[in-house]
Amino acid sequence: MGVIVRDYEGRFILAAAKRVKGSFDPACGEAMVVELGLFLAKQHELGDVVVETDCSTVVKCVREPLQDQTELGVICRNINRELGLVGDGSIQHVSRDANEATDIMVHVETWWDEMEVWLD
């Protein structure tokens, strides 16, 4: 999985790539990436986080967390809670084209066994 963190002007702050063993449906995989991004935002003391994802299912699930016990439901409730811990956190849907750099990270991640983080 790959994450890119930018500031409010779109400038690069950090990126991370991590290999995850197992297989997940696409929405759960994207939700796990959002969790990783929020973890990094907290670790680097970033506030007022705006999460952007091209997965509308995750955006809807986070904005309207269900009380179901599916893997996606549990992850989305965690994301919803974590967004409240990073200042004025929010999540929004972006087009796949806007997420191109992160999609490239998905292919790069297979090069490492551990998580790699790049800082500006």
Backbone as CSV, one residue per row, in Angstrom:
resi,resn,N_x,N_y,N_z,CA_x,CA_y,CA_z,C_x,C_y,C_z
1,MET,0.849,-1.178,0.000,0.000,0.000,0.000,0.885,1.228,0.000
2,GLY,0.373,2.309,-0.563,1.152,3.528,-0.665,0.361,4.743,-0.230
3,VAL,1.046,5.678,0.416,0.427,6.896,0.928,1.325,8.073,0.569
4,ILE,0.713,9.157,0.133,1.437,10.406,-0.075,0.735,11.478,0.744
5,VAL,1.514,12.230,1.532,0.975,13.298,2.370,1.469,14.623,1.797
6,ARG,0.510,15.526,1.571,0.833,16.853,1.041,0.284,17.917,1.987
7,ASP,0.800,19.141,1.854,0.259,20.235,2.647,-0.940,20.851,1.927
8,TYR,-1.489,21.926,2.491,-2.697,22.531,1.956,-2.499,23.128,0.563
9,GLU,-1.256,23.342,0.149,-0.980,23.850,-1.194,-0.593,22.735,-2.162
10,GLY,-0.662,21.500,-1.689,-0.340,20.365,-2.543,1.130,19.997,-2.583
11,ARG,1.946,20.641,-1.739,3.373,20.333,-1.709,3.632,19.055,-0.916
12,PHE,4.590,18.288,-1.374,4.963,17.024,-0.761,5.461,17.221,0.664
13,ILE,4.948,16.398,1.591,5.455,16.361,2.965,6.148,15.027,3.209
14,LEU,5.448,13.937,2.917,6.037,12.617,3.092,5.285,11.596,2.254
15,ALA,5.929,10.464,2.063,5.303,9.336,1.378,5.721,8.077,2.117
16,ALA,4.912,7.050,2.001,5.237,5.773,2.625,4.725,4.643,1.748
17,ALA,5.445,3.547,1.777,5.028,2.339,1.074,5.226,1.173,2.023
18,LYS,4.281,0.275,2.007,4.325,-0.867,2.923,3.680,-2.061,2.232
19,ARG,4.341,-3.199,2.304,3.759,-4.412,1.755,2.861,-5.044,2.819
20,VAL,1.669,-5.427,2.418,0.726,-6.075,3.318,0.463,-7.469,2.775
21,LYS,0.656,-8.460,3.614,0.415,-9.841,3.186,-1.063,-10.163,3.301
22,GLY,-1.554,-10.938,2.372,-2.958,-11.320,2.363,-3.667,-10.661,1.200
23,SER,-4.923,-10.978,1.061,-5.711,-10.344,0.005,-6.944,-9.717,0.635
24,PHE,-7.311,-8.562,0.120,-8.420,-7.788,0.665,-9.265,-7.299,-0.492
25,ASP,-10.547,-7.109,-0.236,-11.345,-6.503,-1.290,-10.866,-5.067,-1.444
26,PRO,-11.084,-4.456,-2.599,-10.525,-3.126,-2.862,-10.906,-2.066,-1.832
27,ALA,-12.143,-2.054,-1.365,-12.560,-1.038,-0.391,-11.816,-1.222,0.930
28,CYS,-11.663,-2.446,1.397,-10.914,-2.681,2.643,-9.452,-2.288,2.471
29,GLY,-8.878,-2.607,1.327,-7.496,-2.223,1.063,-7.328,-0.720,1.091
30,GLU,-8.250,0.009,0.466,-8.174,1.469,0.459,-8.386,2.021,1.865
31,ALA,-9.291,1.427,2.634,-9.514,1.879,4.013,-8.254,1.668,4.859
32,MET,-7.544,0.576,4.619,-6.295,0.326,5.345,-5.244,1.385,4.994
33,VAL,-5.240,1.824,3.733,-4.318,2.879,3.313,-4.659,4.187,4.028
34,VAL,-5.949,4.494,4.133,-6.375,5.705,4.845,-5.925,5.633,6.297
35,GLU,-6.079,4.471,6.928,-5.613,4.309,8.315,-4.111,4.575,8.421
36,LEU,-3.342,4.059,7.468,-1.900,4.285,7.470,-1.598,5.775,7.345
37,GLY,-2.286,6.458,6.453,-2.085,7.895,6.291,-2.378,8.665,7.563
38,LEU,-3.455,8.300,8.251,-3.799,8.966,9.516,-2.768,8.663,10.598
39,PHE,-2.279,7.438,10.628,-1.221,7.071,11.572,0.005,7.956,11.348
40,LEU,0.403,8.122,10.086,1.565,8.952,9.768,1.313,10.419,10.103
41,ALA,0.099,10.893,9.844,-0.243,12.286,10.175,-0.102,12.528,11.675
42,LYS,-0.595,11.583,12.485,-0.465,11.725,13.936,0.991,11.623,14.362
43,GLN,1.718,10.675,13.791,3.120,10.460,14.150,3.962,11.703,13.852
44,HIS,3.632,12.421,12.792,4.399,13.606,12.405,3.718,14.899,12.849
45,GLU,2.732,14.738,13.750,2.037,15.861,14.385,1.458,16.853,13.375
46,LEU,0.809,16.303,12.351,0.137,17.131,11.350,-1.296,17.347,11.799
47,GLY,-1.811,18.539,11.628,-3.175,18.834,12.046,-4.061,19.186,10.871
48,ASP,-5.365,19.253,11.128,-6.354,19.601,10.109,-6.155,18.777,8.835
49,VAL,-6.185,17.494,8.984,-5.920,16.562,7.896,-7.140,16.423,6.993
50,VAL,-6.911,16.485,5.689,-7.944,16.194,4.696,-7.480,14.945,3.954
51,VAL,-8.200,13.862,4.127,-7.877,12.609,3.454,-8.549,12.628,2.090
52,GLU,-7.786,12.299,1.057,-8.334,12.177,-0.281,-8.174,10.743,-0.748
53,THR,-9.252,10.181,-1.256,-9.233,8.826,-1.775,-10.112,8.755,-3.014
54,ASP,-9.749,7.854,-3.918,-10.579,7.678,-5.104,-11.614,6.569,-4.905
55,CYS,-11.776,6.119,-3.672,-12.748,5.062,-3.352,-13.973,5.679,-2.671
56,SER,-15.025,5.884,-3.434,-16.236,6.514,-2.883,-16.882,5.649,-1.806
57,THR,-16.693,4.341,-1.875,-17.242,3.445,-0.855,-16.652,3.768,0.515
58,VAL,-15.351,4.000,0.570,-14.692,4.319,1.840,-15.149,5.681,2.337
59,VAL,-15.249,6.662,1.451,-15.700,7.999,1.855,-17.080,7.909,2.488
60,LYS,-17.999,7.209,1.831,-19.361,7.086,2.364,-19.361,6.333,3.691
61,CYS,-18.598,5.263,3.774,-18.543,4.448,4.991,-17.988,5.252,6.172
62,VAL,-16.983,6.103,5.922,-16.397,6.903,7.003,-17.357,8.008,7.427
63,ARG,-17.989,8.638,6.450,-18.906,9.740,6.769,-20.168,9.255,7.462
64,GLU,-20.598,8.050,7.136,-21.818,7.479,7.719,-21.492,6.087,8.262
65,PRO,-20.689,6.028,9.325,-20.250,4.721,9.817,-21.425,3.862,10.290
66,LEU,-21.471,2.669,9.745,-22.517,1.724,10.130,-22.071,0.945,11.361
67,GLN,-23.001,0.348,12.014,-22.669,-0.448,13.189,-22.468,-1.919,12.841
68,ASP,-22.263,-2.189,11.535,-22.032,-3.582,11.156,-20.645,-4.016,11.611
69,GLN,-20.443,-5.294,11.670,-19.168,-5.827,12.140,-18.320,-6.368,10.995
70,THR,-18.610,-5.934,9.763,-17.755,-6.338,8.655,-16.386,-5.698,8.830
71,GLU,-15.406,-6.248,8.159,-14.063,-5.686,8.252,-14.059,-4.218,7.825
72,LEU,-14.756,-3.901,6.732,-14.812,-2.525,6.259,-15.493,-1.620,7.277
73,GLY,-16.583,-2.073,7.866,-17.288,-1.266,8.862,-16.420,-0.936,10.061
74,VAL,-15.670,-1.902,10.526,-14.785,-1.694,11.681,-13.682,-0.704,11.335
75,ILE,-13.058,-0.876,10.167,-11.988,0.030,9.759,-12.527,1.449,9.603
76,CYS,-13.702,1.590,8.989,-14.271,2.930,8.771,-14.618,3.625,10.080
77,ARG,-15.095,2.886,11.063,-15.360,3.501,12.367,-14.048,3.969,13.004
78,ASN,-12.984,3.176,12.850,-11.671,3.582,13.369,-11.191,4.861,12.676
79,ILE,-11.366,4.922,11.351,-10.951,6.110,10.604,-11.742,7.323,11.080
80,ASN,-13.044,7.162,11.244,-13.899,8.254,11.695,-13.408,8.791,13.040
81,ARG,-13.078,7.883,13.952,-12.575,8.279,15.274,-11.220,8.975,15.140
82,GLU,-10.324,8.429,14.319,-8.990,9.002,14.150,-9.044,10.382,13.493
83,LEU,-9.987,10.611,12.591,-10.120,11.927,11.961,-10.406,13.003,13.006
84,GLY,-11.109,12.622,14.064,-11.392,13.571,15.139,-10.186,13.885,15.995
85,LEU,-9.117,13.102,15.841,-7.914,13.289,16.659,-6.815,14.049,15.926
86,VAL,-7.067,14.436,14.672,-6.050,15.142,13.887,-6.563,16.525,13.499
87,GLY,-6.981,17.279,14.498,-7.502,18.619,14.242,-8.861,18.550,13.576
88,ASP,-9.030,19.349,12.561,-10.289,19.388,11.822,-10.206,18.395,10.669
89,GLY,-10.162,17.111,10.985,-9.989,16.069,9.986,-11.234,15.830,9.165
90,SER,-11.033,15.536,7.878,-12.151,15.219,6.993,-11.679,14.273,5.901
91,ILE,-12.636,13.738,5.166,-12.336,12.823,4.064,-13.140,13.263,2.857
92,GLN,-12.528,13.160,1.686,-13.240,13.538,0.469,-12.834,12.629,-0.683
93,HIS,-13.741,12.532,-1.637,-13.506,11.724,-2.827,-12.797,12.557,-3.880
94,VAL,-11.794,11.974,-4.536,-11.109,12.615,-5.657,-11.123,11.646,-6.835
95,SER,-10.938,12.186,-8.014,-10.912,11.331,-9.200,-9.676,10.446,-9.187
96,ARG,-9.728,9.372,-9.900,-8.587,8.462,-9.982,-7.361,9.187,-10.541
97,ASP,-7.582,10.109,-11.474,-6.459,10.868,-12.049,-5.740,11.685,-10.985
98,ALA,-6.479,12.223,-10.026,-5.878,13.028,-8.959,-5.063,12.168,-8.005
99,ASN,-5.252,10.872,-8.071,-4.599,9.937,-7.157,-3.509,9.132,-7.864
100,GLU,-3.063,9.597,-9.026,-2.124,8.833,-9.852,-0.811,8.523,-9.143
101,ALA,-0.249,9.499,-8.445,1.038,9.271,-7.767,0.920,8.174,-6.718
102,THR,-0.179,8.157,-5.996,-0.378,7.116,-4.987,-0.562,5.755,-5.641
103,ASP,-1.254,5.712,-6.758,-1.416,4.443,-7.470,-0.069,3.881,-7.900
104,ILE,0.864,4.750,-8.264,2.214,4.303,-8.618,2.894,3.693,-7.400
105,MET,2.654,4.279,-6.217,3.246,3.749,-4.989,2.822,2.306,-4.730
106,VAL,1.614,1.951,-5.148,1.129,0.588,-4.951,2.053,-0.407,-5.639
107,HIS,2.589,-0.041,-6.774,3.487,-0.933,-7.499,4.901,-0.893,-6.930
108,VAL,5.295,0.214,-6.353,6.621,0.365,-5.758,6.729,-0.421,-4.463
109,GLU,5.619,-0.551,-3.746,5.642,-1.168,-2.415,6.227,-2.566,-2.403
110,THR,6.168,-3.291,-3.506,6.642,-4.670,-3.511,8.158,-4.766,-3.408
111,TRP,8.846,-3.632,-3.454,10.297,-3.645,-3.358,10.804,-3.806,-1.937
112,TRP,9.967,-3.560,-0.929,10.427,-3.573,0.464,9.621,-4.551,1.296
113,ASP,10.291,-5.132,2.293,9.606,-6.006,3.237,9.017,-5.212,4.391
114,GLU,9.631,-4.111,4.746,9.165,-3.263,5.843,8.632,-1.962,5.274
115,MET,7.941,-1.190,6.085,7.442,0.103,5.627,8.617,1.047,5.410
116,GLU,8.586,1.739,4.296,9.566,2.764,3.973,8.865,4.105,3.986
117,VAL,9.499,5.115,4.589,8.931,6.468,4.659,9.965,7.428,4.099
118,TRP,9.473,8.337,3.225,10.316,9.385,2.657,9.780,10.718,3.134
119,LEU,10.678,11.569,3.667,10.301,12.891,4.177,10.910,13.980,3.315
120,ASP,10.212,15.110,3.245,10.760,16.258,2.526,11.833,16.901,3.363
